[in-house]
Amino acid sequence: MDHEESITWFDEHKEFETIREAHEWVYSEAYNEIGYNYDGYRSKDPKLAYALLFELIRSNTIHEYRHDVYCDDELIDGTMIYKVWVNNKRYVSK
């Protein structure tokens, strides 16, 4: 992706055993900062990336202001890194 160098990333180092723990962590931390302090979130824990992606997409269905939400994964030095990022965009109703 040629635009990734313009993304302000938050690199998460925590990992959790359950999706519930990951969701609680993401909802209280990363969810509130993505689109404001950071554009993207990188983690070795797929549960964290999934939980953040879920909440960002969910937000698109219940709020007027929406983010374009993207996700990808990348193998770096033998470790899979999961990435979620947003591009802020106000949608115009037709």
Buried (B, 14 or more C-beta within 10 A) or exposed (E): EEEBEEBEEBEBEEBBEEBEBBBEBBBEBBBEEBBEEBBBBBBBBBBBBBBBBBBBEEBBEEEEEBBEBBBBEEEEEEEEBBBBBBBEEEEEEE
